[in-house]
Every structure is written in structure tokens, then in C-alpha cells.
Amino acid sequence: MNVLIIEDEELASLRLTKLLAELAPDIQIVNVTSSIETSVEYLQTKPSLDLIFMDIELADGQSFEIFEQTPISTPVIFTTSYDEYAIKAFKVNSIDYLLKPIKQPELAASLHKYQLLNRQPEIPTIQVVAIDSLVEQLRRQNEPAEYRRRFLVRHLSQWLPIEVGEIAFFHSEDRVTLFRTFRGQKYSLDYTLDELDSMLDSTLFFRANRQFIVHVNAVQQIHAYFNHKLKLTLNPCPAAEVLVSRERATDFKKWMGK
């Protein structure tokens, strides 16, 4: 099976190539392109392709522009770090949509779906129905969310309302979820970080790693760290190091630059 990868992040393309080799040794990566321009140039040579993995956010724009510049009949599996593109992705000839960092089970499921589409001609009709259902679900999810505005926390013998905008970071410590305010106050919560992730405005808070969710205004410095990770200096300063994994580093930099 001949596969084209369209991806502008070298680590992401290397990871995808490695996962594909582990899952399907018969796959041949015929080319890796990193921009709209180079992808269009390559596709216009009419290469023999069975499947395309296409990142949505490229250095010179969104990969949807490729479809506007050259016809593509090859099935596409989109990859991206952002849910917001899912609906648009399924309007072109996409068979699946993978969120980064790509995990082996999800990639295996996508390849299985591709194989089903090839073997059973009746599957595309079923697939269209499934996609329509997914699009409607995603449309509902993408409606303006009602984020938490404050938390009520216990302090000594009283309860205190703390506005979300006062919180510098949330962190997990010995299976207890805590947060620090910008004034340095420390409180505990009865939510896990996973639960908080869906309650907080993602334009203001970022899940740096399994232990920390940080407010954009708490980030004072960003340092390059070993193995392509990032090390954050926060204010107030937590007791533990705050590292952003190499898989999340690109997303973090995009988030900080918004």
C-alpha cells in the first residue's frame, strides 16, 4: 500500500511513520511533504497512492486548500491537534480523523476502516450515515460552552467563592487536586484534573502535563528542555517542575501565541 504523509512537524511525521511500520509492514511511505505548495506540486505528478495522511495545520495554511488547487480521489485520514476542524474535514473525501498525539489503537482502527471500505463496496453508504451523525454531534459540541466562572472551596470553618480568573494553576499532589491563586493562596478541590480540563476555558488554561493545568497569565518564561520538552517558569512558583512534553510542545506554543 502506497502512502503519502503531509505533515510539517518532523517529530509527528517520524512518529506516524514508526507507528505505521509497526502496524502494517506492507505500507510504503512514498513521500512526506510539509506544505500546501509542495503537496500540490507532488500530487499534480499523479503518483500512485492508496492512502493519504494529511495534517490540517501546515506552515503555509490549512491543508483544505490543497483540495482547491488539485483534484484528489485518494482516501484521506486527517491528523490534527484541534477538534474544531473535524466538521470541515469530513466535507472532503476523508475516511477518518485522528487527534495528535496519534495513539496506536486509534491508528489501527483507522487502517481497519480503510480496509473495510476497500473490501466492501456497500460500506461507503454506511460510512456517509456515520459521518453525518458525527458531524451533527460535533456541531452540538462546538456550540459556545458554559465554562466554570468560580469554585466554592472550604477554608477552615467557612466556604469561599474563588473566581476562575484568580487561579494561576491547578495541580495534582498525592492524589489530591489543588490550585494556587495569583496571590499565592492554596486550596483543594474535589475534582480531578481530567474533570477540570472540560470545565475550563481552553483559551485561558492549558493542560501542560498529567500534574498541571496552567493559566496563560501565570507563564513567565518558557525554556527549551531535554528531548524537545519545554520547561515553564510560573508565577507563583510551584514546588515541582512544570514540563510540557514534546508531543504537546507545539500545541502549547500555538496556545501561547493566540
C-alpha positions as CSV (number, residue, x, y, z in Angstrom):
1,M,0.0,0.0,0.0
2,N,1.4,3.4,-1.1
3,V,1.0,6.1,1.5
4,L,1.7,9.9,1.3
5,I,2.2,11.8,4.6
6,I,1.5,15.5,4.5
7,E,2.9,16.9,7.8
8,D,5.1,19.9,8.7
9,E,6.3,18.7,12.1
10,E,9.2,16.3,11.7
11,L,8.6,14.6,15.0
12,A,5.0,14.0,14.2
13,S,5.8,12.5,10.8
14,L,8.5,10.3,12.3
15,R,6.1,9.1,15.0
16,L,3.4,8.3,12.3
17,T,6.0,6.5,10.1
18,K,7.1,4.4,13.1
19,L,3.5,3.5,14.1
20,L,2.6,2.6,10.5
21,A,5.7,0.3,10.3
22,E,4.7,-1.4,13.5
23,L,1.0,-1.9,12.4
24,A,1.3,-2.6,8.7
25,P,4.8,-3.6,7.5
26,D,3.4,-3.7,3.9
27,I,2.9,0.0,3.9
28,Q,5.3,2.0,1.7
29,I,5.8,5.7,2.6
30,V,6.3,7.1,-0.9
31,N,6.8,10.7,0.1
32,V,6.5,13.2,3.0
33,T,5.5,16.7,2.1
34,S,5.4,19.6,4.6
35,S,3.4,22.4,3.0
36,I,0.5,23.2,0.7
37,E,2.8,24.2,-2.1
38,T,5.0,21.1,-2.1
39,S,2.0,18.8,-1.6
40,V,0.1,20.3,-4.6
41,E,3.3,20.0,-6.7
42,Y,3.7,16.3,-5.8
43,L,0.0,15.4,-6.2
44,Q,0.0,17.0,-9.7
45,T,2.5,14.4,-10.8
46,K,-0.3,11.9,-10.4
47,P,1.5,9.5,-8.1
48,S,0.1,6.0,-7.5
49,L,-1.3,6.4,-4.0
50,D,-3.7,4.3,-1.9
51,L,-4.0,6.5,1.2
52,I,-3.0,10.0,2.4
53,F,-2.4,11.1,6.0
54,M,-2.9,14.8,6.0
55,D,-2.2,17.3,8.8
56,I,-4.7,20.1,8.8
57,E,-2.5,22.9,10.1
58,L,0.6,23.4,7.8
59,A,3.2,26.1,7.9
60,D,1.7,27.9,4.9
61,G,-2.0,27.5,5.7
62,Q,-4.7,24.8,6.2
63,S,-4.4,21.7,4.1
64,F,-8.0,22.1,2.9
65,E,-6.6,24.5,0.4
66,I,-4.8,21.5,-1.3
67,F,-8.2,20.2,-2.5
68,E,-9.0,23.6,-4.1
69,Q,-5.8,23.5,-6.1
70,T,-5.6,19.9,-7.3
71,P,-8.2,17.1,-7.6
72,I,-7.7,14.3,-5.0
73,S,-9.5,11.0,-5.3
74,T,-7.3,9.1,-2.8
75,P,-8.9,8.4,0.6
76,V,-7.6,10.8,3.3
77,I,-7.1,10.4,7.0
78,F,-6.7,13.8,8.6
79,T,-4.5,14.4,11.6
80,T,-4.6,17.5,13.9
81,S,-4.3,18.8,17.4
82,Y,-7.7,20.6,17.3
83,D,-11.2,19.2,17.3
84,E,-12.5,22.4,15.7
85,Y,-11.6,21.2,12.2
86,A,-13.5,17.9,12.3
87,I,-16.7,19.0,10.6
88,K,-14.8,20.6,7.7
89,A,-12.5,17.6,7.4
90,F,-15.5,15.3,6.7
91,K,-16.8,17.5,3.9
92,V,-13.9,16.3,1.7
93,N,-13.0,12.7,0.9
94,S,-12.0,11.8,4.5
95,I,-12.4,8.3,6.0
96,D,-11.2,9.3,9.4
97,Y,-9.9,12.0,11.7
98,L,-7.1,11.4,14.3
99,L,-6.2,13.7,17.1
100,K,-2.5,14.2,18.0
101,P,-0.5,12.8,19.5
102,I,-1.7,9.8,17.5
103,K,-2.1,6.7,19.5
104,Q,-1.6,3.2,18.1
105,P,-5.1,1.8,18.8
106,E,-6.8,4.8,17.1
107,L,-4.4,4.5,14.1
108,A,-5.1,0.8,13.9
109,A,-8.8,1.4,13.9
110,S,-8.4,4.0,11.0
111,L,-6.5,1.5,8.9
112,H,-9.1,-1.2,9.6
113,K,-11.8,1.2,8.5
114,Y,-9.8,1.9,5.3
115,Q,-9.5,-1.8,4.6
116,L,-13.3,-2.3,5.1
117,L,-14.0,0.5,2.6
118,N,-11.8,-1.2,0.0
119,R,-13.2,-4.7,0.5
120,Q,-16.9,-4.0,0.8
121,P,-18.4,-1.6,-1.8
122,E,-21.6,-1.1,0.3
123,I,-19.6,0.3,3.3
124,P,-19.3,3.9,1.8
125,T,-23.1,4.4,2.1
126,I,-23.0,3.3,5.7
127,Q,-19.9,5.5,6.3
128,V,-21.8,8.6,5.0
129,V,-24.5,8.0,7.5
130,A,-21.9,7.6,10.3
131,I,-20.2,10.8,9.2
132,D,-23.5,12.7,9.1
133,S,-24.2,11.6,12.6
134,L,-20.7,12.6,13.8
135,V,-20.9,16.0,12.1
136,E,-24.2,16.7,14.0
137,Q,-22.6,15.6,17.3
138,L,-19.5,17.7,16.7
139,R,-21.7,20.7,15.7
140,R,-23.5,20.4,19.1
141,Q,-20.2,20.1,20.9
142,N,-18.8,23.2,19.1
143,E,-21.6,25.4,20.3
144,P,-20.5,28.1,22.8
145,A,-19.6,26.3,26.0
146,E,-20.6,27.4,29.5
147,Y,-17.3,27.4,31.4
148,R,-16.9,27.5,35.2
149,R,-16.7,31.0,36.5
150,R,-15.9,30.3,40.1
151,F,-15.2,27.5,42.6
152,L,-16.6,27.2,46.1
153,V,-13.8,26.0,48.4
154,R,-13.6,25.1,52.1
155,H,-11.2,27.2,54.2
156,L,-11.1,26.5,57.9
157,S,-14.7,26.9,59.1
158,Q,-16.0,28.8,56.1
159,W,-16.7,28.4,52.4
160,L,-15.1,30.9,49.9
161,P,-16.0,31.6,46.3
162,I,-12.9,31.9,44.2
163,E,-13.2,33.4,40.7
164,V,-11.5,31.3,38.0
165,G,-9.6,34.4,36.8
166,E,-7.8,34.5,40.1
167,I,-6.4,30.9,39.7
168,A,-2.8,30.7,38.4
169,F,-2.6,26.9,38.1
170,F,-4.2,23.6,39.2
171,H,-2.1,20.6,40.1
172,S,-2.3,17.1,41.4
173,E,-0.3,16.2,44.5
174,D,-0.6,12.8,46.2
175,R,-4.0,12.1,44.5
176,V,-5.3,15.4,45.8
177,T,-6.2,18.3,43.4
178,L,-5.1,21.7,44.5
179,F,-4.9,25.1,43.0
180,R,-2.9,28.3,43.7
181,T,-4.2,31.8,43.1
182,F,-2.1,34.6,41.7
183,R,-1.8,35.9,45.3
184,G,-0.3,32.6,46.4
185,Q,-3.3,31.2,48.2
186,K,-3.6,27.4,48.1
187,Y,-6.9,25.5,48.2
188,S,-8.1,21.9,47.4
189,L,-10.8,20.8,45.1
190,D,-12.9,17.6,44.8
191,Y,-12.4,17.4,41.0
192,T,-9.7,15.6,39.1
193,L,-7.6,17.4,36.6
194,D,-9.3,15.4,33.8
195,E,-12.7,16.8,35.0
196,L,-11.3,20.3,35.3
197,D,-10.0,20.1,31.7
198,S,-13.5,20.1,30.4
199,M,-14.7,22.8,32.8
200,L,-12.1,25.5,31.9
201,D,-11.9,27.8,29.0
202,S,-9.1,26.4,26.8
203,T,-8.1,29.9,25.6
204,L,-7.1,30.7,29.2
205,F,-5.9,27.3,30.6
206,F,-3.6,24.6,29.2
207,R,-3.0,21.0,30.4
208,A,0.8,21.1,30.5
209,N,1.1,17.5,31.7
210,R,-0.7,15.0,33.9
211,Q,0.0,17.1,37.0
212,F,-0.6,20.7,35.9
213,I,-3.2,22.9,34.2
214,V,-1.8,26.4,33.9
215,H,-3.3,29.8,33.3
216,V,-1.8,31.8,30.4
217,N,-1.0,34.8,32.6
218,A,0.9,32.5,35.1
219,V,3.5,31.6,32.5
220,Q,6.5,33.9,33.0
221,Q,9.2,32.1,31.0
222,I,9.5,29.2,28.6
223,H,12.7,27.3,28.4
224,A,13.9,24.7,25.9
225,Y,14.4,21.4,27.8
226,F,15.9,18.0,27.2
227,N,14.3,15.8,24.5
228,H,12.4,18.6,22.9
229,K,10.3,19.3,26.0
230,L,9.6,22.7,27.4
231,K,10.2,23.9,31.0
232,L,7.9,26.6,32.4
233,T,8.5,29.3,35.0
234,L,5.3,30.1,36.6
235,N,4.3,32.9,39.0
236,P,3.6,32.0,41.7
237,C,6.2,29.3,41.6
238,P,5.1,25.7,42.3
239,A,7.1,23.3,44.3
240,A,7.5,20.9,41.4
241,E,9.0,21.4,37.9
242,V,6.4,22.1,35.2
243,L,7.4,20.4,32.0
244,V,5.5,20.3,28.7
245,S,6.0,17.0,26.8
246,R,7.5,17.1,23.3
247,E,4.2,15.8,21.9
248,R,2.3,18.8,23.5
249,A,5.1,21.4,22.9
250,T,3.8,22.6,19.5
251,D,0.2,22.9,20.8
252,F,1.5,24.9,23.8
253,K,3.4,27.3,21.7
254,K,0.4,27.8,19.4
255,W,-1.8,28.4,22.5
256,M,0.6,30.9,24.0
257,G,0.7,32.8,20.7
258,K,-3.1,33.2,20.3
